[in-house]
Amino acid sequence: MGIYEEISKNKRKSYILIFIFIILITLIGLAIGAFYGNSYFGLIIAFIVGVIYFLFSYYAGASSILTMTKAKPALKKEYPHYVNTVEGLAIAAGIPTPKAYVIEDDALNAFATGRDPEHASITVTTGLLDKMNRLELEGVVAHEMSHIKNYDIRIMMLAAVMVGLTVLLSDFLLRSFLWGRRSRNSGGNITLILIVVGITLAILSPFVGEAIKLAISRKREYLADSSGALLTRYPKGLADALRKIQKDPDPLVDYANKATAHLFISTPFRKKKSWLQNLFSTHPPIEDRIKRLDSM
């Protein structure tokens, strides 16, 4: 499969997953409304909470992530090759130059964040800067630049907001069912069915929501690999970088957590292999990514 076909395929899958997420949240909102005797009430609650979540994440999410991961600005006099690579690839990608940051950590990793190309940044670990040659570093930076150009950073922010909203609404519905009183106008078999479905969704949706968010993350990694290879016109650079990352004896990034794990180019935690672990993995298998890049 060519680069352009790969990009189109992953975009379609990502949008489908986000559409499923919206349906899930809508169903929970309807169930809340049915419980209180007014379907619009649940949808309004879902909308209001969703807007609040979104606004906070949109305007404060990126700076919070940089603070959380202990990232610091990369000075040109200290990291000239890295900063020059970011500047050069930004020109090639046709986007404003993202701010460059570094994390003092021996692990080999990197991530991009921000709400759009005008308010974006790329962060790499000092371990990655030490171990990568010029072409490999360009491949990694191009991958992160592609996340910015393709608006992956915004899509992943939206997915994270949806997960948080799903968990919040589910908790609200469960508490209403356990401690609240149903509206007198909420009778009828259809309403009862809606409530039963809603309670089931409330129990399962946090797990389903998290799995969908991580699936979106995995699809965006394939897309960024393809777009990054298109940007540098040298897929081998990123493939070789991923090989080094795969062999990293200590991939743990000290200040990474579950909230930021999906942003990194490779999982920042120690690798564990199991069916359940793969389901809730933020990244596709690195060997599959290398194989796709080698075939381009």
VEXKELO-381573 format. One record per residue (C-alpha): residue in one letter; x negated, y, z negated. Coordinates in steps of 0.001 Angstrom, whole numbers, plus 524288, in hexadecimal, padded with zeros to 5 digits. Each point is the difference from the previous one (the first is absolute). Layout:
N
AXYZ/...
//
This chain:
296
M800008000080000/G7FABB80D6D803DC/I7FE4980B857F6E6/Y80C0280776804A1/E808A57F3DD7FF03/E7FAB87FD837F24C/I8034980DE67FBDA/S80DD97FF478058E/K802977F2C17F9C3/N7FBAE804447F27C/K807B480CBB800B6/R80C7A7F8888033B/K7FE0A7F6897F4C4/S7FD2D80AFB7F671/Y80C5480771803A6/I8081C7F3897FEBB/L7FAA47FDB87F24C/I8031A80DFB7FBF4/F80DCC7FE7C80597/I801E57F3DA7F78B/F7FB72807E87F44F/I80A2C80A91802BD/I80ABF7F5CB800DD/L7FBAC7FA2C7F2FD/I8009A80D247F921/T80D298032A80641/L805C87F32E7FB2C/I7FB86802C77F22E/G805CC80DAB800EA/L80CFF7FA6A804B6/A7FFF87F6107F4F4/I7FDDF80AC47F5FC/G80B3A8079580621/A808CA7F4027FFC6/F7FD027FDD97F1B0/Y8044880DE07FCBA/G80B8D7FFF580953/N7FA538096080A15/S7F7037FB4C80AE2/Y7FB8F80DCE802FC/F7FB21801717F205/G7F5F57F532801B6/L7FB728052E80D26/I7FEAB80DC87FA7B/I7F8127FAC87F484/A7F7297F8A380974/F7FE6A80C2F8087B/I7FCF0809637F4CC/V7F6277F70A7F973/G7F9EC7FCE580D3D/V7FE2480E728032F/I7F9958029B7F2C1/Y7F6E27F45E801A7/F7FCA58042180DD5/L7FD2580E487FCD3/F7F6E47FC6E7F4E0/S7F8CB7F5E98082C/Y7FF7C808EA80BEE/Y7F9D680B9D7F942/A7F87A7FA2E7F492/G7FD7C7F1DF803AD/A7F2FD801A88072D/S7F9768084D7F590/S804C07F6877F58F/I7F9E47F49180753/L7F2DF806EC8016E/T7FFFA8034E7F192/M8040E7F2347FC52/T7F4F37F9CA807E5/K7F5B6809AE7FAEB/A7FCFC8049080DDF/K7F75080BE18019A/P7FD91808A880BFF/A7F5027FB42808D3/L7F62D80B03801C1/K7F9AD800DD80D5E/K7F265801C17FA56/E801B47F3847F7FD/Y8074C7F784809F0/P7FCFD8064880D3D/H8022B7F3EE8086C/Y80D177FCD67F9AC/V8052180DF2800FD/N7FB3C8014B80E11/T806B97F32B80379/V80CE6804DF7FA68/E7FEB880CD680775/G7FC707F97880CDB/L80AC37F5CA7FFA0/A80A0E80A557FC45/I7FC7F8075080C81/A801047F34B807C3/A80D3D7FCFF7F9CF/G804F280DC680289/I803E9802BF7F1DF/P7FB6E809BC7F5AF/T7F3E27FB7A7F8B4/P804247F89E7F3A8/K7F9178031E7F356/A7F54F7F63B7FCC9/Y7FF0E7F9E27F273/V7F7937F5997F994/I801F47F6C87F481/E7F4317FBD77F80B/D801D27F14D80124/D7F7DE7F4AA80534/A80BB17F96B8067B/L801618018880ED1/N80CCE8071980256/A806C680C268053B/F80D778061C80105/A8077280B7C805C4/T80AC3807CD7F98F/G8081B80C4C801EE/R80D4F803CB80539/D7FC0A8035280E0E/P7F3C9802678083F/E7FF7880E1E7FB3A/H7FF897FBA87F1BE/A7F8047F37B80062/S7F3727FA8D7FA74/I7F7217F444801F1/T7F91A7F9B97F47D/V7F52E7F5CF8003D/T7F84E7F95C7F54C/T7F17E802797FE5D/G7FE1E7F15880177/L805B88008980DAB/L7F74280B83803B7/D7F41B7F86C7FB3E/K803037F3448071D/M805BD8043480D1A/N7F80A803D380BE3/R8041980B46808C1/L8091A7F849808F0/E806587F8BF7F4AD/L8028080C987F882/E805EE805F880C40/G808F67F43280110/V804978018F7F1E4/V8020180EAF80133/A8071D7FE1E80CFB/H809007F6337F953/E8034A809E17F55A/M8011380AFF80A0D/S809F47F7A280736/H808147FEAB7F395/I8009780ED87FFEA/K80288801E280E92/N80A8A7F5768003F/Y8068A805F67F3EE/D7FE007F3417F8B7/I7FD18808167F3DE/R80DC58059C8009C/I8066D7F2E5802ED/M7F91C7F97F7F494/M803D780B467F736/L80E1D7FE298045E/A7FF197F1677FD5A/A7FAAA802817F254/V80B1D8099E7FD65/M809D87F5D580485/V7FA727F5BE7F6DC/G800AE809647F492/L80DD6803EE803A4/T8043B7F1CD8015A/V7FABC7FC847F28F/L8064380C097F9C5/L80D597FDBD8061E/S7FF717F1847FCC9/D7FD0B8030D7F1CC/F80B14809F07FFB0/L8098F7F60C80584/L7FBEB7F5557F67C/R80132809237F459/S80D5680474804C3/F804767F1F380106/L7FAD67FC247F293/W8037880C107F81B/G809758081B80806/R80E717FF27802C6/R805A97FDCF80D4F/S8091080A2B8058E/R80E687FCB37FF8A/N8006E802B380E85/S7F5987F5EE802E4/G808F17F42F800FA/G802057F6FD80B7F/N7F9117F42E8054C/I7F78B807F180954/T7FB22808887F4E9/L7FD187F4087F7A1/I7F86A7F9F480B38/L7F88680CB2801C5/I7FC9A800447F195/V7FB717F1CC8000F/V7F7D08029A80C20/G7FAF180C7B7F9D3/I7FBE87F92A7F37B/T7F91C7F58680805/L7F91780A70807E3/A7FC7D807457F38A/I7F9277F3D47FADE/L7F9297FC7D80CBF/S7FDDE80D24806A9/P7F3D28044B7F86A/F7F9217F39F8048A/V80582800B380DCB/G7FCF580E86800A2/E7F1F77FDF27FBD2/A7FE477F4E8809D2/I8055A8089280B03/K7F74580B6B7FC2D/L7F4157F74080042/A804447FA2E80D08/I800A780DD080581/S7F24A802407FADA/R7FAFB7F3AD806B6/K805F0803EF80D19/R7FA2A80D9F7FF0A/E7F2777FA0F7FDC3/Y800E97F8A280CE6/L8047C80C848069F/A7F4D7808087FA41/D7F6277F5A18043B/S80521800DD80DF3/S800A980EDB8001D/G7F27B801267F9E7/A7FA497F71D80A70/L806848087580A55/L7FA4C80C457F9D7/T7F1DC7FB2D7FFC2/R8013D7F76980C25/Y7F7E67F63A7F838/P808257F5C07F8B1/K7F39B7F8C57FBDA/G7FC2080B1F7F6EC/L80C1F7FE557F782/A7FF8A7F11E80149/D7F1F87FFD17FAE4/A803D0809407F4F2/L80B287F6F37FC20/R7F68D7F47F80005/K7F77F807177F623/I80BF2803A07F7F2/Q804727F1BD80065/K7F2EE7FB967FA7D/D7FFB980A597F554/P7FCF17F85D7F37D/D806ED80A0C7F76A/P80B6D8063D80775/L806418057E7F3AD/V8017880ED080095/D7FFC9804557F1CF/Y80A7080A8C800CD/A8091D7F93180996/N80D3B7FB377FB3B/K80C717FA1F80570/A8053C80D7780381/T7F4538032F808B0/A7FBCB7F26D804BB/H8078C800CD80CE3/L7F83C80C1C8040B/F7F2B57F959800A2/I7FA557F9EC80C5A/S7FECB7F31F7F88F/T806147FB727F354/P7F88B806947F4DF/F802447F4707F6EA/R7F93A7F2FB7FEE4/K805607F68B80A04/K809327F50A7FBF8/K805C87F63280978/S80DC97FB0F7FE3B/W80D02800B78071B/L8058E8096A7F603/Q7F3AA8084480032/N800C58011080EDF/L80E54804207FF4B/F7FCA180B487F6FB/S7F32B80351806AF/T7FE0480E018047D/H7F7747FBBC80B68/P8003C7F5A380AAD/P7F5547F5937FF7B/I7F34D806BB80390/E7FBF77F4A6808C3/D80C588024580844/R7FC8780E5480164/I7F2367FC9C80454/K805327F60C809D5/R8092680A178060B/L7F51D80A048011B/D7F6B57F6058061E/S80A427FCD880A5E/M8017480E4080447/
//
